[in-house]
Amino acid sequence: MTDTGRPREREDHRGARRSRHRRRRIVLSELALTITFTLAVGLGLAQRGALDSTAVFLAGWALNLVVLALCCTLPWSRISGRWVILVPLADFVAIGLARAAAGDALSGVGLLAAFPVVWIAASRVRTAATVAITVVAALAIIWFPLVAQPGPVTVDTLIDPILLPIMLTGLAWFVSELTKADRRRQEALSASQAALRESVEAGRARERLLGTVLDTVSVGVLAVDAHGDDILMNARQREGHAAAAPPGNDDPSEAELLIFGEDRVTPIPPERRPVLRAISGEGLDGEQVWVGTGRSQRALGISSRSMHDDDGGFAGTVVSFNDVTALLQALHAKDDFLSNVSHEFRTPLTSILGYLELSLERGESLPDGVAGYLQVARRNALRLERLVEDLLAINAGTFEVHPVPTDVGRILAEAASSSLLRATRAGIRLENHAPAGLPAVADPLRLAQAVDNLLSNAVKYNRRGGSITLDAALGGDGLIVRVEDTGIGIEAEELHQVFDRFFRSSSVRSSTVQGVGLGLLITKSIVSEHGGSITVTSEPGVGTCFSMLLPQPTR
Ligand code: ADP
């Protein structure tokens, strides 16, 4: 209620002020004439003999006094602006009476008409109308006495006092034009003031909106200018800043904040701290740090973008702080779980494999068919053992390789022949184009594992009637091994994730093709340990090509 009433109160207040201002203007304008008129009356009375008719002269003055009294008392706020013009018109009449009664000695009293002329010219009346009114009123003032007096009216007597109307008309025109120009300036000024007010209002509204948005989001936001001084910090960031403060220091500088690296204990030197680097214009993308100590220690992902002014110059930086503590804790919990489970699997698996080997050694003494069953059980136990080894190796983060001079041609031929059966069963053609003897330096077991992974994927993610090509060559950069297939391919937006832990493409996740998303990560680790690199190109529905490059020692 009070809120909606406030604008109306303000409007009423403004209306009352405008009305007071209007009355003041009218009264002061009229008062200027009345004072001058009164002095002229004094002058006229002082030389009583010079006046043609004292009574008429005083009647003119009295009329002016009445007009002044009306100006002071009329309720101008309720009277339309158009009627105000009656005031100077009434003044013309008062001045006309005074001039008619003044006689030759005081004929200059007609110059008082300049007051109403200026009044009309300065009002909103058009120039042409102002000039017309002035001409009519001035002629009436000079000719009325001639017509009213006894005696002949000749052209000469009419022309004689014509200077007064000419002067008044010139004055009317001049003041009217001046006022018009001034009013246009005023209007332009008011329009630009209104536009300025509007844009200030809009700016304030945007600022309020931004403030609310920034305090609602769960990300800390800090903006600094080109000199590194804070220009904005949202509520979340204020909390984060406080959490990073050393105990007992309520207003730490950036260099004093407790910021640690990935291990949570090694302080990051001030010049390497993400915020300071961001402030100096470096763009960050989710750089991770730990802030604070003890139980309240938090992990933050820090990103930043530079701001630029209209000329493209550096204008400051916006830095965002995303609390990723819960995510990291969940990832660590998952890694710990996998590692623990893998360890727990290893001992019983070793035992199972041992007893299977022992049983198989009995050979012919086994009942019919049992040896076959045991072979299947051993194969699957070996697969499980490999998976457990892979999980442990990945968690440990290392894949030891021992590169030695080896015949890569033979390794690739063996890998191709062991995948051939699976490929043929799936209706896929597998061709090995690698040369038979290809000497290179590599870890034979690990290289075989990497090629196995790629060939196994090329079979799994292929279609009946498709093909796989295995190729290898020694080039200037080292040994290149390529596995190309005409399978289902990988979407462009997923391609950069294929070497990520547990990644499986969206189309594969919904299919029956089995996998855990570790093969390519292991392959990449093997290649990296050789000091090499692996790349992939793919087109959905057309096929995929993996290419491994293993640098060779120079001879
Ligand atoms: P897995 O095969 O056990 O799922 P990988 O790490 O070997 O795990 O592969 C990761 C994912 O990459 C696969 O799930 C599949 O979506 C995609 N991928 C790998 N190789 C190919 C390929 N040759 N063609 C199409 N997609 C592939």
Boltz pocket constraint, residues with backbone or C-beta under 6 A from the ligand:
constraints:
  - pocket:
      binder: B
      contacts: [[A, 453], [A, 454], [A, 457], [A, 458], [A, 461], [A, 485], [A, 487], [A, 488], [A, 489], [A, 490], [A, 498], [A, 500], [A, 503], [A, 504], [A, 505], [A, 506], [A, 508], [A, 514], [A, 515], [A, 516], [A, 517], [A, 518], [A, 519], [A, 520], [A, 521], [A, 544]]
      max_distance: 6.0
